[in-house]
Amino acid sequence: MKYIYDITKLQLGDIILTCNPTDEISNRVMKSTNSEFSHAMIYVGRSSCIGAENKVQARNLARILFDDVKNTCVLRIKDTFQTPDTITMAVSYARYVVGNPYSLYDALRLEKGITDFYTENTQICTRLVAKAFALSGLKIVDNVEMCTPQQLLESKYVNIYREFLRCANDFDLKFAESYDVTEDMVKATEKLFDSIKNIGNGKISSLSELTNYVINHKEVDKTVSELLEQSGYLDVINIEEERNKYNYDKNLFLDFYGENAYEAAIASLNDNLEGKSGYELEYNYLIYNFLNSGRDLHYLILMIDLYKRIIEQHERRIRVCHEVMIDPRS
């Protein structure tokens, strides 16, 4: 039996703690830090959570299966400690630092109980979560920069929920095993940031920071645009479409999911509607900056085209979901 998160029970800003008892590193972290869990992430909506592993990156909860309900739990900030901006600012911070470097050095020091100093401008999973809320005005642990999963679990500012999982059905298993383009995106992002490490004094560590830097330093536009094209970042969506053709063809969708096609279409529809909405916000932000920067930044033209193509992909997937739900076979 496998278990998966019931997305309908999650709320923005929920902290998700996990462990993997069959993984050596996970077990080592739990033992050395006296923790029940080894990893922490923050839920940012659309079944997506952000955590620091090799880099700060997003993961799809619909692809994370658990062998035991004891291997994860949710921490939710208590209502009495929230301001209107607490969750919004924490989620915004998590999104903003996507792409930031991971500090293996700090992770190893934390395992050894060394918490009096840390590497600046880097992340570890617990730092990402604790810092997100600290910057929103809520310090949920004493040492924001170097804390353990157990300290997050024992924070007086959170309620603990252990009943947000459900049994994974055939559709869940099928989707979790389908091709995930995230790894290609991570590799392309790493290649991009390795290539621009000499730009901006090496302090640019997220796509948002890169965009803002190019806008404010037009002299690097040509160089950054060339590096962006060479990284493969702009081509990842083509890989996704090639590997997951069933998302773009009704009959292939039906063949892939079989008797679970209708349920899969509903789940995919909701995910793509929310995804399209999120990318439209990013697209509009880029358009705004393009119009206000003289309309001569090639970097912005490339990114606008990328987001336009991503939005169109979502629209095509939405259309297939409608076709499956309304007229399964024709």
KETIKOL-323892 format. One line per 2 residues: number of its first residue (from 1); their letters; for each residue y, x, z of N, C-alpha, C, O. Coordinates in steps of 0.2 Angstrom, whole numbers, plus 5000, padded with zeros to 4 digits. Example, Ala and Ser with C-alpha at 12.3 -4.5 7.8 and 13.67 -1.06 7.14 Angstrom:
% residues 2
1) AS) 4972,5066,5039,4978,5062,5039,4984,5066,5039,4983,5071,5042  4989,5064,5035,4995,5068,5036,5000,5064,5039,5006,5067,5040
***
This chain:
% residues 330
1) MK) 4994,5004,5000,5000,5000,5000,5006,5004,5000,5007,5009,5004  5011,5003,4996,5017,5006,4995,5023,5002,4998,5022,4995,4997
3) YI) 5028,5004,5000,5034,5000,5002,5040,5003,4999,5041,5008,4997  5045,4998,4998,5051,4999,4995,5057,4995,4998,5056,4990,5001
5) YD) 5063,4998,4998,5068,4994,5001,5070,4988,4997,5070,4987,4991  5071,4983,5002,5074,4976,4999,5081,4977,4999,5085,4976,5004
7) IT) 5084,4978,4993,5091,4979,4991,5095,4974,4994,5101,4975,4996  5093,4968,4994,5097,4962,4996,5099,4962,5003,5104,4959,5006
9) KL) 5095,4966,5007,5097,4967,5015,5101,4973,5016,5104,4974,5022  5103,4977,5011,5107,4983,5012,5114,4981,5011,5116,4976,5008
11) QL) 5119,4985,5015,5126,4984,5014,5129,4991,5012,5127,4996,5014  5135,4990,5009,5139,4996,5008,5140,5000,5014,5141,4998,5019
13) GD) 5139,5007,5013,5140,5011,5019,5134,5012,5024,5134,5016,5029  5128,5008,5023,5122,5009,5027,5120,5017,5026,5120,5020,5021
15) II) 5118,5019,5032,5115,5026,5032,5108,5026,5032,5105,5022,5036  5104,5029,5027,5097,5028,5026,5094,5035,5028,5096,5040,5025
17) LT) 5090,5035,5033,5086,5041,5035,5079,5040,5033,5076,5035,5033  5076,5046,5031,5070,5046,5028,5066,5053,5030,5069,5057,5033
19) CN) 5059,5052,5029,5055,5058,5031,5049,5058,5026,5047,5052,5024  5046,5063,5025,5040,5063,5021,5034,5067,5025,5034,5073,5024
21) PT) 5030,5064,5029,5025,5068,5033,5021,5072,5029,5018,5077,5032  5020,5071,5022,5015,5075,5018,5019,5081,5015,5016,5086,5012
23) DE) 5026,5082,5017,5030,5087,5014,5031,5093,5019,5033,5091,5025  5030,5099,5017,5030,5104,5022,5037,5105,5025,5039,5106,5031
25) IS) 5042,5105,5020,5049,5106,5022,5052,5100,5027,5055,5101,5032  5050,5094,5025,5052,5088,5029,5049,5089,5036,5052,5088,5041
27) NR) 5043,5091,5037,5040,5092,5043,5043,5097,5047,5044,5097,5053  5045,5103,5044,5048,5108,5047,5055,5106,5050,5057,5108,5055
29) VM) 5059,5103,5046,5065,5100,5048,5064,5096,5054,5068,5097,5059  5060,5091,5054,5059,5087,5060,5057,5090,5066,5059,5089,5071
31) KS) 5052,5095,5065,5050,5099,5071,5056,5103,5074,5057,5104,5080  5059,5107,5069,5064,5112,5072,5071,5108,5075,5074,5111,5079
33) TN) 5072,5102,5072,5078,5099,5075,5076,5093,5080,5080,5089,5082  5070,5093,5082,5067,5087,5086,5070,5080,5083,5072,5076,5087
35) SE) 5069,5079,5077,5071,5073,5074,5065,5069,5071,5060,5072,5070  5066,5062,5071,5061,5058,5069,5062,5058,5061,5057,5056,5058
37) FS) 5067,5060,5058,5068,5060,5051,5071,5067,5049,5073,5071,5053  5071,5068,5042,5073,5074,5040,5078,5074,5035,5081,5079,5033
39) HA) 5080,5068,5032,5085,5068,5027,5089,5061,5028,5087,5056,5031  5096,5062,5026,5101,5056,5027,5104,5055,5020,5106,5060,5017
41) MI) 5106,5049,5019,5109,5047,5013,5114,5041,5015,5113,5038,5020  5119,5040,5010,5123,5034,5012,5123,5029,5006,5123,5031,5000
43) YV) 5122,5023,5007,5121,5018,5002,5128,5016,4999,5132,5014,5003  5128,5016,4992,5135,5015,4989,5135,5009,4984,5139,5008,4980
45) GR) 5129,5005,4985,5129,4999,4981,5125,5000,4974,5123,5006,4972  5123,4995,4971,5119,4995,4965,5113,4999,4965,5111,5002,4961
47) SS) 5109,4998,4971,5103,5001,4973,5104,5009,4973,5099,5012,4972  5110,5011,4973,5111,5018,4973,5113,5021,4980,5117,5018,4983
49) CI) 5110,5027,4981,5112,5030,4988,5114,5038,4986,5111,5040,4981  5118,5041,4990,5121,5047,4988,5119,5052,4994,5120,5050,5000
51) GA) 5116,5058,4992,5114,5062,4998,5115,5069,4995,5115,5070,4989  5114,5074,4999,5114,5081,4998,5107,5084,4998,5104,5085,5003
53) EN) 5105,5086,4992,5099,5090,4991,5100,5097,4988,5102,5101,4992  5099,5097,4982,5101,5104,4978,5108,5104,4977,5111,5109,4978
55) KV) 5111,5098,4976,5118,5097,4976,5119,5090,4978,5114,5086,4980  5125,5088,4979,5127,5081,4981,5125,5077,4975,5128,5078,4969
57) QA) 5121,5072,4975,5119,5068,4969,5117,5061,4972,5115,5060,4977  5117,5056,4967,5115,5050,4968,5107,5049,4966,5104,5052,4962
59) RN) 5104,5044,4970,5097,5043,4969,5096,5035,4969,5100,5031,4972  5092,5033,4965,5090,5026,4964,5085,5023,4969,5079,5026,4969
61) LA) 5087,5019,4974,5082,5017,4979,5076,5013,4976,5071,5013,4979  5077,5011,4970,5072,5007,4967,5066,5012,4965,5061,5010,4963
63) RI) 5068,5018,4965,5063,5023,4963,5060,5027,4969,5056,5032,4968  5062,5025,4975,5059,5028,4981,5054,5024,4984,5056,5019,4987
65) LF) 5048,5026,4984,5042,5023,4988,5040,5026,4994,5041,5032,4995  5038,5022,4999,5036,5025,5005,5029,5023,5007,5027,5017,5006
67) DD) 5025,5027,5010,5018,5026,5012,5018,5022,5018,5013,5019,5019  5023,5023,5022,5023,5020,5029,5030,5017,5031,5035,5021,5029
69) VK) 5030,5011,5034,5037,5009,5035,5040,5013,5041,5046,5013,5042  5037,5017,5044,5039,5022,5049,5043,5028,5046,5046,5031,5050
71) NT) 5043,5029,5040,5045,5034,5036,5053,5034,5034,5056,5038,5031  5056,5028,5036,5063,5027,5035,5066,5022,5039,5062,5018,5042
73) CV) 5072,5022,5040,5076,5017,5044,5083,5017,5041,5086,5021,5038  5087,5011,5043,5094,5011,5041,5098,5011,5047,5097,5007,5052
75) LR) 5104,5014,5047,5109,5014,5052,5115,5011,5049,5117,5012,5044  5118,5006,5053,5123,5002,5051,5129,5003,5056,5128,5001,5062
77) IK) 5135,5004,5054,5140,5005,5059,5141,4998,5062,5142,4993,5059  5142,4998,5069,5143,4992,5073,5150,4989,5071,5155,4993,5070
79) DT) 5150,4982,5071,5156,4979,5069,5162,4981,5073,5168,4981,5071  5161,4982,5079,5166,4983,5084,5170,4990,5083,5175,4991,5085
81) FQ) 5166,4994,5079,5169,5001,5077,5172,5001,5070,5174,5007,5068  5172,4996,5067,5174,4996,5060,5182,4994,5059,5184,4989,5063
83) TP) 5185,4997,5055,5192,4995,5053,5191,4992,5046,5185,4993,5043  5196,4989,5043,5195,4986,5036,5193,4991,5031,5190,4990,5026
85) DT) 5195,4998,5032,5194,5003,5027,5188,5008,5029,5187,5012,5025  5185,5007,5034,5180,5011,5037,5174,5012,5031,5173,5018,5029
87) IT) 5171,5007,5029,5166,5008,5024,5169,5010,5017,5166,5014,5014  5174,5007,5015,5177,5008,5009,5178,5015,5008,5177,5019,5003
89) MA) 5182,5018,5013,5184,5025,5013,5177,5030,5013,5177,5035,5010  5173,5028,5017,5166,5032,5018,5163,5032,5011,5160,5038,5009
91) VS) 5162,5027,5008,5158,5026,5001,5162,5030,4996,5160,5034,4992  5169,5029,4996,5173,5033,4991,5172,5040,4992,5172,5044,4987
93) YA) 5172,5043,4998,5171,5050,4999,5165,5052,4996,5164,5057,4993  5159,5049,4998,5153,5050,4995,5153,5051,4988,5150,5055,4985
95) RY) 5156,5046,4984,5156,5046,4977,5160,5052,4975,5159,5055,4970  5166,5053,4978,5170,5059,4976,5167,5066,4976,5168,5070,4972
97) VV) 5162,5067,4981,5160,5074,4982,5153,5074,4978,5150,5080,4979  5151,5070,4974,5145,5070,4970,5146,5077,4965,5151,5078,4962
99) GN) 5141,5081,4965,5142,5087,4962,5143,5093,4966,5142,5099,4964  5146,5092,4972,5147,5097,4977,5141,5101,4979,5135,5099,4978
101) PY) 5142,5108,4980,5136,5112,4981,5133,5111,4988,5136,5109,4992  5126,5112,4988,5122,5112,4994,5122,5118,4997,5121,5123,4994
103) SL) 5122,5118,5004,5122,5125,5008,5115,5126,5011,5114,5123,5016  5111,5129,5007,5104,5130,5010,5105,5135,5017,5101,5134,5021
105) YD) 5110,5139,5016,5111,5143,5022,5113,5139,5028,5110,5141,5034  5117,5134,5028,5119,5130,5033,5113,5126,5036,5111,5125,5042
107) AL) 5109,5124,5031,5103,5120,5033,5098,5124,5037,5095,5122,5042  5097,5130,5035,5093,5135,5038,5095,5136,5045,5092,5137,5050
109) RL) 5102,5137,5046,5105,5138,5052,5104,5132,5057,5103,5133,5063  5105,5126,5054,5104,5120,5058,5097,5120,5061,5096,5118,5067
111) EK) 5092,5122,5057,5085,5122,5059,5084,5126,5065,5080,5125,5070  5088,5132,5065,5088,5137,5071,5092,5135,5077,5092,5139,5082
113) GI) 5096,5129,5076,5100,5127,5081,5107,5131,5082,5110,5130,5086  5109,5134,5076,5115,5137,5076,5120,5132,5073,5120,5131,5067
115) TD) 5125,5130,5077,5129,5125,5075,5137,5126,5076,5141,5122,5075  5138,5133,5078,5145,5134,5080,5149,5136,5074,5155,5137,5074
117) FY) 5146,5137,5068,5150,5139,5062,5146,5136,5056,5140,5135,5056  5150,5136,5050,5147,5133,5044,5150,5136,5038,5156,5139,5038
119) TE) 5147,5134,5032,5150,5136,5026,5155,5131,5023,5153,5125,5022  5161,5132,5022,5166,5127,5020,5165,5126,5013,5162,5129,5009
121) NT) 5167,5120,5011,5167,5117,5004,5160,5116,5001,5158,5117,4995  5155,5115,5006,5148,5114,5004,5146,5108,5008,5149,5105,5012
123) QI) 5140,5106,5006,5137,5100,5010,5130,5101,5012,5126,5105,5009  5128,5098,5017,5121,5097,5019,5120,5089,5020,5125,5086,5021
125) CT) 5114,5086,5020,5114,5079,5020,5117,5076,5026,5121,5071,5025  5116,5078,5032,5119,5075,5038,5127,5076,5038,5131,5072,5040
127) RL) 5129,5082,5035,5136,5083,5035,5140,5078,5030,5145,5075,5032  5137,5077,5025,5139,5072,5020,5141,5065,5023,5146,5062,5022
129) VA) 5135,5063,5027,5136,5056,5030,5141,5056,5035,5145,5052,5036  5140,5061,5040,5145,5061,5046,5152,5062,5043,5157,5059,5046
131) KA) 5153,5067,5038,5160,5068,5036,5163,5062,5033,5169,5061,5033  5159,5058,5029,5161,5052,5025,5165,5047,5030,5170,5045,5029
133) FA) 5161,5046,5036,5164,5042,5041,5170,5045,5045,5175,5041,5047  5169,5051,5046,5175,5055,5050,5181,5054,5046,5187,5053,5049
135) LS) 5181,5055,5040,5187,5055,5035,5190,5048,5035,5195,5047,5033  5185,5043,5036,5188,5036,5036,5190,5034,5043,5193,5028,5044
137) GL) 5190,5039,5048,5193,5038,5055,5188,5036,5060,5190,5035,5066  5181,5037,5058,5176,5036,5063,5172,5042,5064,5168,5044,5059
139) KI) 5172,5045,5070,5168,5051,5071,5161,5049,5074,5161,5048,5081  5156,5048,5071,5150,5045,5073,5145,5050,5077,5141,5048,5080
141) VD) 5147,5057,5076,5143,5062,5080,5149,5067,5082,5154,5067,5080  5147,5071,5087,5152,5076,5090,5153,5081,5085,5159,5083,5084
143) NV) 5148,5084,5082,5149,5090,5077,5148,5087,5070,5142,5087,5068  5153,5085,5067,5153,5082,5060,5150,5087,5055,5146,5085,5051
145) EM) 5151,5093,5056,5149,5098,5051,5142,5100,5051,5139,5102,5046  5139,5100,5057,5133,5103,5059,5129,5098,5064,5129,5099,5070
147) CT) 5126,5093,5061,5123,5088,5065,5116,5087,5062,5114,5088,5056  5111,5084,5066,5104,5083,5064,5103,5075,5063,5107,5071,5065
149) PQ) 5098,5074,5059,5096,5067,5058,5096,5063,5064,5097,5057,5065  5093,5066,5069,5092,5063,5076,5098,5061,5079,5099,5056,5082
151) QL) 5103,5065,5079,5110,5064,5082,5113,5058,5078,5116,5054,5081  5112,5057,5072,5114,5051,5068,5111,5045,5071,5114,5040,5072
153) LE) 5104,5046,5072,5100,5040,5074,5102,5038,5081,5102,5032,5083  5104,5043,5085,5106,5041,5092,5113,5040,5093,5115,5039,5099
155) SK) 5117,5040,5088,5124,5038,5088,5125,5031,5091,5122,5027,5090  5130,5031,5096,5132,5025,5099,5136,5020,5094,5137,5014,5096
157) YV) 5138,5023,5089,5142,5019,5084,5137,5015,5079,5140,5011,5075  5131,5016,5079,5127,5012,5074,5121,5008,5077,5119,5009,5083
159) NI) 5120,5003,5073,5114,4999,5075,5108,5001,5070,5109,5003,5065  5102,5001,5073,5096,5003,5069,5092,4997,5067,5091,4993,5070
161) YR) 5090,4998,5060,5086,4993,5057,5080,4996,5054,5081,5001,5050  5074,4993,5056,5068,4996,5053,5064,4991,5049,5058,4992,5047
163) EF) 5067,4985,5048,5063,4980,5044,5066,4978,5037,5065,4973,5035  5069,4983,5034,5072,4982,5028,5068,4983,5022,5070,4983,5016
165) LR) 5062,4985,5023,5057,4987,5018,5053,4981,5016,5052,4976,5020  5050,4981,5010,5045,4976,5008,5039,4979,5004,5040,4985,5002
167) CA) 5034,4975,5004,5028,4978,5000,5030,4979,4993,5033,4974,4990  5029,4985,4990,5030,4986,4983,5025,4982,4978,5019,4982,4979
169) ND) 5028,4978,4973,5024,4975,4969,5022,4979,4962,5025,4984,4962  5019,4976,4958,5017,4979,4952,5023,4982,4948,5024,4987,4945
171) FD) 5028,4977,4948,5035,4979,4944,5038,4985,4947,5040,4989,4944  5038,4985,4954,5041,4991,4958,5038,4997,4956,5041,5002,4955
173) LK) 5031,4997,4956,5027,5003,4955,5028,5005,4948,5029,5011,4946  5029,5001,4943,5030,5002,4936,5036,5006,4935,5037,5011,4931
175) FA) 5041,5003,4938,5048,5005,4937,5049,5012,4940,5052,5017,4937  5046,5013,4946,5047,5019,4950,5043,5025,4946,5046,5031,4947
177) ES) 5038,5023,4942,5035,5028,4938,5038,5029,4931,5036,5034,4928  5043,5025,4929,5046,5026,4923,5050,5032,4923,5052,5035,4928
179) YD) 5052,5034,4917,5056,5040,4916,5063,5039,4919,5067,5034,4918  5065,5044,4923,5071,5044,4927,5076,5050,4924,5074,5055,4924
181) VT) 5081,5047,4921,5086,5052,4918,5090,5056,4923,5094,5061,4921  5090,5054,4929,5094,5058,4934,5093,5065,4934,5098,5069,4935
183) ED) 5087,5068,4933,5086,5075,4933,5089,5078,4928,5092,5084,4928  5089,5075,4922,5093,5078,4916,5100,5078,4917,5103,5083,4916
185) MV) 5103,5073,4921,5110,5073,4922,5111,5078,4927,5117,5082,4927  5107,5079,4932,5108,5085,4937,5108,5092,4934,5113,5096,4936
187) KA) 5104,5093,4930,5103,5099,4926,5109,5101,4922,5112,5106,4922  5112,5095,4918,5118,5096,4914,5124,5097,4918,5128,5101,4917
189) TE) 5124,5094,4924,5130,5095,4929,5130,5102,4931,5135,5105,4932  5124,5104,4933,5124,5111,4936,5126,5116,4931,5130,5121,4932
191) KL) 5124,5115,4925,5126,5120,4919,5133,5119,4918,5136,5125,4917  5136,5113,4918,5143,5113,4917,5147,5116,4923,5152,5120,4921
193) FD) 5145,5115,4929,5149,5118,4935,5148,5126,4935,5152,5129,4938  5142,5128,4933,5141,5135,4933,5146,5138,4928,5148,5144,4929
195) SI) 5147,5135,4922,5151,5138,4917,5158,5137,4918,5162,5141,4915  5161,5133,4923,5168,5133,4925,5169,5136,4931,5175,5135,4934
197) KN) 5165,5140,4934,5166,5142,4941,5172,5147,4941,5175,5148,4947  5174,5150,4935,5180,5154,4936,5187,5150,4934,5192,5153,4934
199) IG) 5186,5143,4934,5192,5139,4933,5194,5136,4939,5190,5134,4943  5201,5136,4941,5203,5133,4947,5201,5137,4953,5200,5134,4958
201) NG) 5201,5144,4952,5199,5148,4958,5192,5147,4961,5191,5148,4967  5188,5144,4957,5181,5142,4959,5180,5137,4964,5175,5136,4967
203) KI) 5186,5133,4965,5186,5127,4970,5184,5120,4967,5184,5116,4971  5183,5120,4961,5181,5113,4958,5174,5112,4959,5170,5116,4956
205) SS) 5172,5107,4962,5165,5106,4964,5163,5099,4963,5157,5097,4964  5167,5095,4959,5165,5088,4958,5168,5086,4951,5173,5089,4949
207) LS) 5165,5081,4948,5168,5079,4941,5175,5076,4942,5179,5077,4938  5176,5072,4948,5183,5070,4949,5188,5075,4950,5194,5075,4947
209) EL) 5186,5081,4953,5191,5086,4954,5192,5090,4947,5198,5092,4946  5187,5090,4943,5188,5093,4937,5192,5089,4932,5197,5092,4929
211) TN) 5191,5083,4932,5196,5078,4928,5203,5079,4931,5208,5080,4926  5204,5079,4937,5211,5080,4940,5214,5086,4938,5220,5087,4937
213) YV) 5210,5091,4938,5212,5098,4937,5214,5099,4930,5220,5102,4928  5210,5096,4925,5212,5097,4918,5219,5093,4917,5223,5095,4913
215) IN) 5219,5087,4920,5225,5083,4919,5232,5087,4921,5237,5086,4918  5231,5091,4926,5237,5094,4929,5237,5101,4927,5242,5105,4928
217) HK) 5232,5104,4923,5233,5110,4920,5230,5110,4913,5225,5112,4911  5235,5108,4908,5233,5106,4901,5231,5113,4898,5227,5112,4893
219) EV) 5232,5118,4900,5231,5125,4897,5223,5126,4897,5221,5130,4893  5219,5123,4901,5212,5124,4901,5208,5118,4897,5202,5119,4897
221) DK) 5212,5114,4894,5209,5108,4891,5204,5110,4886,5198,5108,4886  5206,5115,4881,5201,5117,4876,5195,5120,4879,5189,5119,4876
223) TV) 5196,5125,4883,5190,5128,4886,5185,5124,4890,5179,5124,4889  5188,5119,4894,5184,5115,4898,5180,5110,4893,5174,5108,4894
225) SE) 5184,5107,4888,5181,5103,4883,5175,5106,4879,5170,5103,4879  5176,5112,4878,5170,5116,4874,5164,5117,4879,5158,5116,4877
227) LL) 5166,5119,4885,5160,5119,4890,5157,5113,4892,5151,5113,4893  5161,5107,4892,5158,5101,4893,5153,5099,4887,5147,5096,4889
229) EQ) 5155,5100,4881,5150,5099,4876,5144,5103,4876,5139,5101,4874  5145,5110,4878,5139,5114,4878,5134,5113,4883,5128,5115,4883
231) SG) 5137,5110,4889,5132,5108,4894,5127,5103,4893,5122,5103,4897  5128,5099,4888,5123,5094,4887,5125,5087,4891,5121,5082,4890
233) YL) 5130,5088,4895,5132,5082,4899,5133,5076,4895,5131,5070,4897  5136,5076,4889,5138,5071,4885,5132,5068,4882,5133,5062,4879
235) DV) 5126,5071,4882,5121,5069,4878,5115,5066,4882,5110,5064,4879  5116,5066,4888,5111,5064,4893,5109,5056,4892,5103,5054,4892
237) IN) 5114,5052,4890,5113,5045,4889,5108,5044,4883,5105,5039,4882  5108,5049,4878,5104,5048,4872,5097,5049,4874,5092,5046,4871
239) IE) 5096,5054,4879,5089,5056,4881,5086,5049,4885,5080,5048,4884  5090,5046,4889,5088,5040,4892,5086,5035,4887,5080,5032,4888
241) EE) 5090,5034,4882,5088,5029,4877,5082,5030,4874,5078,5026,4872  5081,5037,4872,5075,5039,4868,5068,5038,4873,5063,5036,4870
243) RN) 5069,5040,4879,5063,5040,4884,5061,5033,4886,5056,5031,4888  5066,5028,4887,5065,5022,4890,5067,5016,4884,5072,5012,4885
245) KY) 5064,5017,4879,5065,5012,4873,5065,5005,4875,5068,5001,4872  5060,5004,4880,5059,4997,4882,5065,4993,4884,5065,4987,4884
247) NY) 5070,4997,4887,5076,4994,4889,5080,4991,4884,5085,4987,4885  5079,4993,4878,5083,4991,4872,5080,4986,4867,5082,4985,4862
249) DK) 5074,4984,4868,5070,4980,4864,5066,4975,4868,5062,4977,4872  5067,4969,4866,5063,4963,4870,5056,4964,4870,5053,4964,4876
251) NL) 5053,4965,4864,5046,4965,4864,5043,4972,4868,5038,4971,4871  5046,4977,4867,5044,4983,4871,5045,4982,4878,5041,4984,4882
253) FL) 5050,4979,4880,5051,4977,4887,5045,4973,4890,5043,4974,4895  5043,4968,4886,5038,4963,4888,5031,4967,4888,5027,4966,4893
255) DF) 5030,4972,4884,5024,4976,4884,5024,4980,4890,5018,4981,4893  5030,4983,4891,5030,4988,4897,5028,4985,4904,5025,4987,4908
257) YG) 5032,4979,4905,5031,4976,4911,5026,4970,4912,5024,4968,4917  5023,4968,4906,5018,4963,4906,5019,4957,4910,5025,4954,4908
259) EN) 5015,4955,4914,5016,4948,4918,5022,4948,4922,5024,4943,4925  5025,4954,4924,5030,4955,4928,5037,4955,4924,5042,4957,4927
261) AY) 5037,4954,4918,5043,4955,4914,5049,4951,4916,5054,4953,4916  5047,4944,4918,5053,4940,4920,5056,4942,4926,5062,4943,4926
263) EA) 5052,4944,4931,5055,4947,4937,5059,4954,4936,5064,4955,4939  5056,4958,4931,5059,4964,4930,5066,4963,4926,5071,4966,4927
265) AI) 5066,4958,4922,5072,4956,4918,5078,4954,4923,5084,4956,4922  5076,4950,4928,5081,4948,4933,5084,4954,4937,5090,4955,4938
267) AS) 5079,4958,4939,5081,4964,4943,5085,4969,4939,5091,4971,4941  5083,4970,4932,5087,4974,4928,5094,4971,4926,5099,4975,4925
269) LN) 5094,4965,4925,5100,4961,4924,5105,4962,4929,5111,4964,4928  5103,4961,4935,5108,4962,4941,5110,4969,4941,5116,4971,4942
271) DN) 5106,4974,4941,5108,4981,4941,5112,4983,4935,5117,4987,4937  5111,4981,4929,5115,4983,4924,5122,4979,4924,5127,4982,4922
273) LE) 5123,4973,4927,5129,4970,4927,5133,4974,4932,5139,4975,4931  5131,4976,4938,5134,4980,4943,5136,4986,4940,5142,4989,4941
275) GK) 5131,4990,4936,5132,4996,4933,5138,4996,4928,5142,5000,4928  5138,4991,4924,5143,4990,4919,5150,4989,4922,5155,4992,4920
277) SG) 5150,4985,4928,5157,4984,4931,5159,4991,4934,5165,4992,4933  5155,4995,4937,5157,5001,4940,5160,5006,4934,5165,5010,4935
279) YE) 5156,5007,4929,5158,5011,4923,5165,5009,4920,5168,5013,4918  5166,5002,4920,5172,5000,4917,5178,5002,4921,5183,5003,4919
281) LE) 5177,5002,4928,5182,5005,4932,5184,5012,4931,5190,5014,4930  5179,5016,4930,5180,5023,4928,5183,5024,4921,5187,5028,4920
283) YN) 5181,5020,4916,5183,5020,4910,5191,5018,4910,5195,5022,4907  5193,5013,4914,5200,5011,4914,5204,5017,4917,5210,5018,4915
285) YL) 5201,5020,4922,5205,5026,4925,5206,5031,4920,5211,5034,4920  5201,5033,4916,5202,5038,4911,5207,5036,4906,5211,5040,4904
287) IY) 5207,5030,4904,5212,5027,4899,5219,5028,4902,5223,5030,4898  5220,5026,4908,5226,5026,4911,5229,5033,4911,5235,5035,4910
289) NF) 5224,5038,4913,5227,5045,4913,5228,5048,4906,5232,5052,4905  5224,5045,4901,5225,5048,4894,5232,5045,4892,5235,5049,4889
291) LN) 5234,5039,4893,5240,5036,4891,5246,5040,4894,5251,5040,4892  5245,5042,4901,5250,5045,4904,5251,5052,4904,5255,5056,4908
293) SG) 5246,5056,4900,5246,5063,4900,5248,5065,4893,5247,5071,4892  5251,5061,4889,5253,5063,4882,5248,5062,4877,5249,5064,4871
295) RD) 5242,5059,4878,5237,5057,4874,5235,5064,4870,5233,5063,4864  5235,5069,4873,5233,5075,4869,5228,5079,4872,5226,5085,4870
297) LH) 5224,5077,4877,5219,5080,4881,5212,5078,4878,5210,5073,4879  5209,5083,4875,5203,5082,4872,5197,5081,4877,5193,5077,4875
299) YL) 5198,5084,4883,5193,5082,4888,5193,5075,4890,5188,5072,4890  5199,5072,4890,5199,5065,4892,5196,5061,4886,5193,5055,4887
301) IL) 5197,5063,4880,5195,5059,4874,5187,5059,4874,5184,5054,4873  5184,5065,4876,5177,5066,4876,5174,5061,4882,5169,5058,4881
303) MI) 5177,5061,4888,5175,5057,4893,5176,5050,4892,5171,5046,4894  5181,5048,4889,5182,5041,4887,5177,5038,4882,5174,5033,4883
305) DL) 5175,5043,4878,5170,5041,4873,5163,5040,4876,5159,5036,4875  5162,5045,4881,5156,5045,4885,5155,5038,4889,5150,5035,4888
307) YK) 5160,5036,4892,5160,5030,4896,5160,5024,4892,5156,5019,4894  5163,5024,4886,5162,5019,4882,5155,5018,4879,5153,5012,4879
309) RI) 5152,5023,4878,5145,5023,4876,5140,5020,4882,5135,5017,4880  5142,5023,4888,5138,5020,4893,5138,5013,4894,5133,5009,4896
311) IE) 5144,5010,4894,5146,5003,4895,5142,4999,4889,5139,4994,4891  5142,5002,4883,5139,4998,4878,5131,4998,4879,5128,4994,4877
313) QH) 5128,5004,4882,5121,5004,4883,5120,4998,4888,5115,4995,4888  5124,4998,4893,5123,4993,4898,5123,4986,4895,5119,4981,4897
315) ER) 5128,4985,4891,5128,4978,4887,5122,4977,4883,5120,4971,4883  5119,4982,4880,5113,4981,4876,5107,4979,4881,5103,4975,4879
317) RI) 5107,4983,4886,5101,4981,4891,5102,4974,4894,5097,4971,4895  5108,4972,4895,5109,4965,4898,5107,4960,4893,5104,4955,4894
319) RV) 5108,4962,4886,5106,4957,4881,5099,4956,4881,5096,4951,4880  5095,4962,4881,5088,4962,4881,5085,4958,4887,5080,4954,4887
321) CH) 5088,4958,4893,5086,4955,4899,5087,4947,4898,5083,4943,4900  5093,4945,4895,5094,4938,4893,5088,4936,4889,5086,4930,4889
323) EV) 5087,4940,4884,5082,4937,4879,5075,4936,4882,5071,4932,4880  5073,4941,4886,5067,4940,4890,5067,4934,4894,5061,4931,4895
325) MI) 5072,4933,4898,5072,4927,4902,5072,4920,4899,5070,4916,4901  5076,4920,4893,5077,4914,4889,5071,4913,4884,5069,4907,4884
327) DP) 5069,4918,4881,5064,4917,4875,5059,4923,4875,5060,4927,4871  5054,4923,4880,5050,4929,4881,5047,4931,4874,5047,4937,4873
329) RS) 5044,4927,4870,5041,4929,4864,5044,4925,4858,5045,4919,4858  5045,4929,4852,5047,4925,4846,5045,4929,4840,5046,4927,4835
***
